[in-house]
Amino acid sequence: MMNGHKTLPPPPSTPPRQLSEAKVTAEENGQQGESRVELESGSKTTAGVTLTKGDVVVLTIRLLCMATSVTAMSFMVTARQVSAASFYGFQLQLHSKWSFSYSFEYLVGVTATATAYSLVQLLIAASRLLVKKSPVIPSRNQAWLVFAGDQILAYAMMSAGSAASGVTNLNRTGIRHTALPNFCKSLDSFCDHVAVSIAFTFFSCVMYAGAAVQDVIWLSNH
């Protein structure tokens, strides 16, 4: 006490070690806060690229579209077989190939177009995400274009699958009121390849329809 006044002691100084620990804790809290914000917004950051749930769904559907189209085309172009069948007691040699039917050629053309379309869409999406750091669908005009393409391919897939189904059913049942045999008994491998191709064609139709629905959802939200 000096001159009737109390002298307060100086505040205790924080040791440097405690300051360092407090700074590290603050940085960790900040990083956790950023991670929490990303999770709450429904986005995922990978190598500086932010993927939303919509982007993930679009990319997944595109991959499924291309996979089903490639599978349908592959099974059809490998559909060929040489065999023999009995017709009125005569042994006839049968040589069957997908290119002998216009319906099968149409299916191959549609699935090849769909495969190329899906591949281009995937390359464009990858370029936007990795190079331009932009969303998969950047604008409404782009969304409308993709929506139109998806719808066209969905209808084309349905048309190709239906046309090929008619020819395949004829091969399995023959022609009514005639003695035309069931060729699939002798050409079982050929008919099985065609059947798998048609099944994946219809599955691809469903995938492109789903892609069109996803485009509508994006347009309704933007």
C-alpha positions in Angstrom: 0.0 0.0 0.0 1.4 3.3 -1.1 -0.2 6.7 -0.2 -3.4 4.9 0.9 -3.9 3.1 -2.4 -3.7 -0.6 -3.0 -1.5 -1.9 -5.8 -3.2 -4.8 -7.7 -0.9 -7.6 -8.7 -0.4 -8.0 -12.5 -2.6 -10.6 -14.2 -0.9 -14.0 -14.5 0.6 -14.5 -17.9 -0.4 -17.5 -20.0 2.5 -19.9 -20.6 3.4 -20.3 -24.3 2.6 -24.0 -24.2 -1.0 -23.2 -23.2 -1.3 -20.7 -26.0 -0.2 -23.2 -28.5 -2.6 -25.8 -27.2 -5.5 -23.3 -27.3 -4.6 -22.4 -30.9 -4.5 -26.0 -32.0 -7.9 -26.6 -30.3 -9.4 -23.6 -32.1 -8.1 -24.9 -35.4 -9.5 -28.3 -34.8 -12.9 -26.9 -33.8 -12.9 -24.8 -37.0 -12.2 -27.8 -39.1 -14.9 -29.8 -37.4 -17.3 -26.9 -38.0 -16.5 -26.9 -41.7 -17.0 -30.7 -42.0 -20.3 -30.3 -40.2 -21.4 -27.7 -42.6 -20.5 -29.9 -45.6 -22.4 -32.8 -44.1 -25.5 -30.7 -43.4 -25.6 -29.3 -46.9 -25.5 -32.8 -48.4 -22.3 -32.3 -50.3 -19.1 -34.4 -50.6 -15.7 -32.8 -51.3 -13.1 -35.0 -53.1 -9.8 -33.5 -54.3 -11.3 -30.0 -54.3 -14.4 -31.1 -56.2 -17.8 -30.7 -54.4 -20.3 -33.4 -55.3 -23.9 -32.9 -54.3 -26.4 -35.7 -53.9 -28.0 -34.8 -57.2 -24.6 -35.0 -59.0 -24.0 -38.5 -57.5 -27.4 -39.7 -58.6 -26.9 -38.3 -62.1 -23.5 -40.0 -62.5 -24.8 -43.3 -61.1 -27.7 -43.3 -63.6 -25.4 -42.4 -66.4 -23.1 -45.3 -65.6 -26.0 -47.7 -65.4 -27.4 -46.5 -68.7 -24.1 -47.1 -70.4 -23.5 -50.5 -68.7 -27.0 -51.8 -69.8 -26.6 -50.5 -73.3 -23.2 -52.0 -73.8 -24.4 -55.3 -72.4 -27.5 -55.4 -74.7 -25.3 -54.6 -77.7 -22.6 -57.1 -76.8 -25.0 -60.0 -76.4 -26.8 -59.2 -79.7 -23.6 -58.9 -81.8 -22.4 -62.2 -80.5 -25.7 -64.0 -81.3 -24.7 -66.5 -84.0 -24.9 -70.3 -84.3 -24.8 -73.1 -86.8 -26.9 -76.1 -86.2 -29.2 -78.7 -87.8 -33.0 -79.3 -87.6 -35.3 -82.0 -88.8 -38.1 -80.8 -91.1 -40.4 -83.4 -92.5 -37.8 -86.1 -92.0 -35.1 -84.1 -93.7 -32.1 -82.7 -91.9 -31.6 -79.0 -92.6 -28.6 -77.0 -91.7 -29.4 -73.8 -89.9 -27.1 -70.9 -89.8 -28.4 -68.0 -87.7 -26.9 -64.6 -87.1 -28.2 -61.3 -85.7 -27.5 -59.4 -88.9 -30.0 -61.6 -90.8 -32.9 -59.7 -89.1 -33.7 -56.0 -89.6 -35.1 -55.9 -86.1 -31.9 -57.2 -84.5 -29.9 -54.7 -86.6 -32.2 -51.9 -85.4 -31.6 -53.0 -81.8 -27.8 -52.9 -82.3 -28.0 -49.5 -83.8 -30.1 -48.1 -81.0 -27.9 -49.6 -78.2 -24.7 -48.4 -79.9 -26.2 -44.9 -80.1 -27.2 -45.0 -76.5 -23.7 -46.2 -75.5 -22.1 -43.3 -77.3 -24.5 -40.8 -75.9 -23.9 -42.0 -72.3 -20.2 -42.0 -72.8 -20.2 -38.4 -74.0 -22.4 -37.4 -71.1 -20.0 -39.0 -68.6 -17.0 -37.3 -70.2 -18.7 -33.9 -70.1 -19.7 -34.4 -66.5 -16.1 -35.4 -65.6 -14.7 -32.4 -67.4 -17.1 -30.0 -65.5 -16.3 -31.5 -62.1 -12.6 -32.0 -62.4 -11.5 -29.1 -64.7 -14.2 -26.4 -64.5 -15.2 -27.2 -60.9 -18.8 -26.7 -61.8 -21.9 -28.9 -61.3 -22.8 -31.7 -63.6 -25.8 -29.8 -64.9 -24.7 -26.1 -65.0 -27.9 -24.4 -66.5 -31.5 -25.0 -67.3 -30.8 -24.9 -71.0 -28.4 -27.8 -70.6 -30.9 -29.7 -68.4 -33.6 -29.3 -71.1 -31.2 -30.7 -73.8 -30.3 -33.7 -71.6 -33.9 -34.3 -70.8 -34.8 -34.4 -74.5 -32.0 -36.8 -75.3 -32.9 -39.1 -72.4 -36.6 -39.2 -73.5 -35.7 -39.9 -77.1 -33.4 -42.8 -76.1 -35.9 -44.2 -73.7 -38.5 -44.4 -76.4 -36.0 -45.8 -78.9 -34.9 -48.5 -76.5 -38.6 -49.5 -76.0 -39.1 -49.6 -79.7 -36.0 -51.7 -80.4 -36.8 -54.1 -77.6 -40.4 -54.6 -78.8 -39.3 -55.2 -82.4 -36.7 -57.7 -81.4 -39.2 -59.5 -79.1 -41.6 -60.1 -82.0 -38.9 -61.9 -84.0 -37.7 -63.9 -81.0 -41.2 -65.0 -80.2 -41.6 -66.2 -83.8 -38.4 -68.2 -83.6 -39.6 -69.9 -80.4 -43.2 -70.7 -81.3 -43.0 -71.0 -85.1 -45.8 -69.8 -87.3 -49.4 -70.8 -86.3 -51.3 -73.2 -88.6 -48.1 -74.2 -90.4 -45.4 -76.9 -89.9 -42.7 -74.4 -89.3 -40.7 -75.8 -86.3 -39.4 -74.1 -83.2 -36.0 -73.1 -84.3 -34.9 -72.2 -80.8 -34.7 -75.9 -80.0 -31.8 -76.2 -82.4 -30.5 -72.7 -82.0 -30.6 -72.5 -78.3 -27.4 -70.5 -77.8 -28.5 -68.0 -80.4 -31.9 -67.5 -78.9 -30.5 -67.2 -75.4 -28.1 -64.4 -76.5 -31.0 -62.6 -78.1 -33.2 -63.0 -75.1 -30.5 -61.5 -72.7 -29.9 -58.7 -75.1 -33.7 -57.8 -75.3 -33.9 -58.0 -71.5 -31.1 -55.5 -71.0 -32.6 -53.3 -73.7 -35.8 -52.9 -71.7 -33.7 -52.5 -68.5 -31.8 -49.7 -70.3 -35.1 -48.1 -71.3 -36.0 -48.0 -67.6 -32.7 -46.4 -66.8 -33.1 -43.7 -69.4 -36.6 -43.0 -68.2 -35.1 -42.6 -64.7 -32.6 -40.2 -66.0 -35.4 -38.2 -67.6 -37.2 -38.1 -64.2 -34.0 -36.9 -62.5 -33.8 -34.1 -65.1 -37.3 -33.1 -64.3 -36.5 -33.0 -60.6 -33.5 -30.8 -61.2 -35.6 -28.4 -63.4 -38.2 -28.2 -60.7 -35.6 -27.3 -58.0 -33.8 -24.7 -60.1 
